[in-house]
Amino acid sequence: MSSTIAVIGATGFVGCHLVPHLVTNGHRVIAISRDGRRLPEWTDAVEARAGDVTKQNLDAAVAGADAVVHLAAIARETGGRTFDEVNVEGTRRAVAAAERAGVRRFVHLSALGVIDDPKLDFLYSKWQAEEIVRASPLDWVMLRPSLLFGEGDGFFNLIKVTLKWWSPGVVAIPGKGDAKFQPLSVDDLAMAIEQSVTDSGRARSVYELGGPEWLTYREIVDAVSDTTGMRRLKLGMPIPIISALTAVTDKVLPIFPVSHDQISSLQRPNYTELDAFERTFGVKPKPIDLSYLKAA
Ligand SMILES: NC(=O)c1ccc[n+]([C@@H]2O[C@H](COP(=O)([O-])OP(=O)(O)OC[C@H]3O[C@@H](n4cnc5c(N)ncnc54)[C@H](OP(=O)(O)O)[C@@H]3O)[C@@H](O)[C@H]2O)c1
């Protein structure tokens, strides 16, 4: 059944893949971002609106929607933006606006590894956001994906940038590089989000999602090296040393590729069962394909 879906965070990586997918499946989309900008590829089925989850202007942004997909979040605290303000209180405002608008279905993008532990800043903020969604009377659906790959992604492009600009000959690998991930295609996630919006039987469900294979950090670096042709010697760096280094770079060099909090988060599992996606959404997820990284 087609509906009008408000996507908060529509101009980000996931949003850029989700919005066309929703339109192709017959939905109208209210595409919300802070400045309300319209992407050139959006058709007339997409209405761009401004809405900032840190401000009080979300009611007008979600007005008329049958469902809300909440994507807006930050993965690092930079430029004065905090996890508490965007990820936690922003989710509280998104939930409240959905309730006031009479929306029932609220699809919330969380992440694998969320935890009720204030020492892990990002994962704790995502946990607190989940708690706000869980406590609401909405028909929520919570998705917890592993790393997402696809054109415009953050993680795999960051490894490419790290190899190119920060790793002359040698690339640092945190610890043994054996932290395990389960990369999922952003297009498979888009399909899962659409089903989560339309399938009434999914209300109040939490889904952990990953692709068809587990890959270690070391294997991911190899995959990016192989795809881009940027071969580097991999040098294992003890976690306490990277941890101490990033505690400093967070303060003096905010463009450093990884934050102290992201290094700490490596202790949390970023993978789930290999058949989790197919069991939940009835489709085999795509194997990892990084060919989009070949573009300059
Ligand atoms: N990418 C991954 O590998 C991955 C893995 C697991 C979970 N997730 C989750 O998936 C969701 C989407 O991630 P993503 O990779 O698409 O992130 P992204 O590329 O950083 O996009 C974030 C979006 O949120 C919007 N946004 C940021 N601050 C906002 C605010 N104050 N008010 C309204 N909108 C705001 C941004 O729009 P403007 O800045 O233009 O306003 C942008 O459209 C997040 O919740 C993330 O935690 C992502």
PDBQT file of the ligand as one rigid body, heavy atoms in Angstrom, charges set to zero:
ROOT
HETATM    1  N1  LIG A 301      26.291   4.503   7.642  1.00  0.00    +0.000 N 
HETATM    2  C1  LIG A 301      26.425   3.386   8.362  1.00  0.00    +0.000 C 
HETATM    3  O1  LIG A 301      27.331   2.528   8.106  1.00  0.00    +0.000 OA
HETATM    4  C2  LIG A 301      25.464   3.114   9.497  1.00  0.00    +0.000 A 
HETATM    5  C3  LIG A 301      25.582   1.906  10.207  1.00  0.00    +0.000 A 
HETATM    6  C4  LIG A 301      24.687   1.663  11.260  1.00  0.00    +0.000 A 
HETATM    7  C5  LIG A 301      23.706   2.585  11.576  1.00  0.00    +0.000 A 
HETATM    8  N2  LIG A 301      23.608   3.750  10.875  1.00  0.00    +0.000 N 
HETATM    9  C6  LIG A 301      22.567   4.721  11.236  1.00  0.00    +0.000 C 
HETATM   10  O2  LIG A 301      21.809   5.058  10.088  1.00  0.00    +0.000 OA
HETATM   11  C7  LIG A 301      21.357   6.394  10.173  1.00  0.00    +0.000 C 
HETATM   12  C8  LIG A 301      21.695   7.156   8.903  1.00  0.00    +0.000 C 
HETATM   13  O3  LIG A 301      23.107   7.156   8.757  1.00  0.00    +0.000 OA
HETATM   14  P1  LIG A 301      23.828   7.854   7.514  1.00  0.00    +0.000 P 
HETATM   15  O4  LIG A 301      25.074   7.073   7.275  1.00  0.00    +0.000 OA
HETATM   16  O5  LIG A 301      22.880   8.066   6.394  1.00  0.00    +0.000 OA
HETATM   17  O6  LIG A 301      24.228   9.263   8.163  1.00  0.00    +0.000 OA
HETATM   18  P2  LIG A 301      24.658  10.596   7.400  1.00  0.00    +0.000 P 
HETATM   19  O7  LIG A 301      25.116  10.320   6.021  1.00  0.00    +0.000 OA
HETATM   20  O8  LIG A 301      25.568  11.320   8.319  1.00  0.00    +0.000 OA
HETATM   21  O9  LIG A 301      23.295  11.398   7.283  1.00  0.00    +0.000 OA
HETATM   22  C9  LIG A 301      22.713  11.981   8.393  1.00  0.00    +0.000 C 
HETATM   23  C10 LIG A 301      21.488  12.743   7.965  1.00  0.00    +0.000 C 
HETATM   24  O10 LIG A 301      20.953  13.341   9.139  1.00  0.00    +0.000 OA
HETATM   25  C11 LIG A 301      20.700  14.712   8.877  1.00  0.00    +0.000 C 
HETATM   26  N3  LIG A 301      20.874  15.473  10.103  1.00  0.00    +0.000 N 
HETATM   27  C12 LIG A 301      21.994  15.634  10.839  1.00  0.00    +0.000 A 
HETATM   28  N4  LIG A 301      21.753  16.434  11.883  1.00  0.00    +0.000 NA
HETATM   29  C13 LIG A 301      20.429  16.755  11.803  1.00  0.00    +0.000 A 
HETATM   30  C14 LIG A 301      19.582  17.555  12.593  1.00  0.00    +0.000 A 
HETATM   31  N5  LIG A 301      20.024  18.205  13.668  1.00  0.00    +0.000 N 
HETATM   32  N6  LIG A 301      18.275  17.677  12.221  1.00  0.00    +0.000 NA
HETATM   33  C15 LIG A 301      17.810  17.047  11.122  1.00  0.00    +0.000 A 
HETATM   34  N7  LIG A 301      18.579  16.277  10.324  1.00  0.00    +0.000 NA
HETATM   35  C16 LIG A 301      19.880  16.160  10.663  1.00  0.00    +0.000 A 
HETATM   36  C17 LIG A 301      21.726  15.111   7.821  1.00  0.00    +0.000 C 
HETATM   37  O11 LIG A 301      21.200  16.207   7.057  1.00  0.00    +0.000 OA
HETATM   38  P3  LIG A 301      21.856  17.647   6.999  1.00  0.00    +0.000 P 
HETATM   39  O12 LIG A 301      23.201  17.583   7.683  1.00  0.00    +0.000 OA
HETATM   40  O13 LIG A 301      21.921  17.921   5.536  1.00  0.00    +0.000 OA
HETATM   41  O14 LIG A 301      20.851  18.481   7.691  1.00  0.00    +0.000 OA
HETATM   42  C18 LIG A 301      21.739  13.838   6.966  1.00  0.00    +0.000 C 
HETATM   43  O15 LIG A 301      20.646  13.884   6.048  1.00  0.00    +0.000 OA
HETATM   44  C19 LIG A 301      21.976   6.982  11.444  1.00  0.00    +0.000 C 
HETATM   45  O16 LIG A 301      21.048   6.925  12.483  1.00  0.00    +0.000 OA
HETATM   46  C20 LIG A 301      23.138   6.035  11.732  1.00  0.00    +0.000 C 
HETATM   47  O17 LIG A 301      23.465   5.992  13.114  1.00  0.00    +0.000 OA
HETATM   48  C21 LIG A 301      24.474   4.049   9.829  1.00  0.00    +0.000 A 
ENDROOT
TORSDOF 0
